[in-house]
Amino acid sequence: MTDHSEAIFDAIAAIAPDIRAALPGRRLAAGGENPSGEDQLAADVYADELLKEAIEAIDGVGIYVSEERTEAIDVGDGELSVAVDPLDGSSNLKSNNALGTIVGIYDEPLPASGRDLVAAGYVLYGPITTMIVAIGDTVTGYVVDDGDRTVSESDMELPSPPTIYSFGGRVPEWTDGFAAFADEIETELKLRYGGSMVGDVNQVLTYGGIFSYPALTTAPDGKLRLQFEANPMAYIIEAAGGASSDGVRSLLDREPDGVHDRTPVHLGNAELIDRLEAALR
């Protein structure tokens, strides 16, 4: 499985420059909604098509699904299923803030548990295009240049003590338990929040800390999608020595009902996740 996973990330690195180069001309709405009910930008649709074409050409891949598609599609006769958020944070295009691509590689048909992941990664289209890949319990950082990825950091681990926090959702819609936890954290850590899960989680991986998009009074299931966003990021953070939670358990233990299931998401240093779960009990 490792060889197939590496081939998938090679293919994603190869098309990352094309996705990035296409962003300036695809900032407008595409005229439709994705299955989660969000307006699609032309960049979302374009990135999804590029990724599908690249991934379906890889031996070992059988299923492809993305946040932009209603259901999983058969793309080959392999055993791997690839779930993708083609352009996480695409609403940031308007303000020219960070965005990225999230990839989860499962060895079961989708929807699947996070325990069925064999690899996960993301591309960050920041000032530099970078890629983070987790395979097994090893996390590796890359710089992507002209379609090639070069190792920039090996055996990545969350730094300790933690430094930053990144909390999403409208404050008036936070639950009492989460609001109380946030009051404690804001006296200890520095706020960093950019509106892109890739960018915000990358800050946590870089500096140590906690990312949360919690259950809200208006959205008890949270906002983020389990298959495309929560599971892959949880896999990466846990492989880097951190922890994940839906408020009760590891995100990787959450059983899905459908490919577009949502979930509360908490990722970061283990001691912070333990404190969060205690606050939400």
Sequence and secondary structure as in RCSB ss.txt:
>XXXX:A:sequence
MTDHSEAIFDAIAAIAPDIRAALPGRRLAAGGENPSGEDQLAADVYADELLKEAIEAIDGVGIYVSEERTEAIDV
GDGELSVAVDPLDGSSNLKSNNALGTIVGIYDEPLPASGRDLVAAGYVLYGPITTMIVAIGDTVTGYVVDDGDRT
VSESDMELPSPPTIYSFGGRVPEWTDGFAAFADEIETELKLRYGGSMVGDVNQVLTYGGIFSYPALTTAPDGKLR
LQFEANPMAYIIEAAGGASSDGVRSLLDREPDGVHDRTPVHLGNAELIDRLEAALR
>XXXX:A:secstr
 HHHHHHHHHHHHHHHHHHHHHSTT  SEEEEE TTS EEEHHHHHHHHHHHHHHHTSTTEEEEEETTSSS EE 
 SSSEEEEEEEEETGGGGTTT   EEEEEEESS SS  GGGEEEEEEEEESSSEEEEEEETTEEEEEEEETTEEE
EEESS    SS  EEEE S GGGB HHHHHHHHHHTTTSEE   S HHHHHHHHHHH EEEEE  BSS TT SEE
IIIIIHHHHHHHHHTT EEESSSS GGG   SSTT EE EEEE HHHHHHHHHHH 
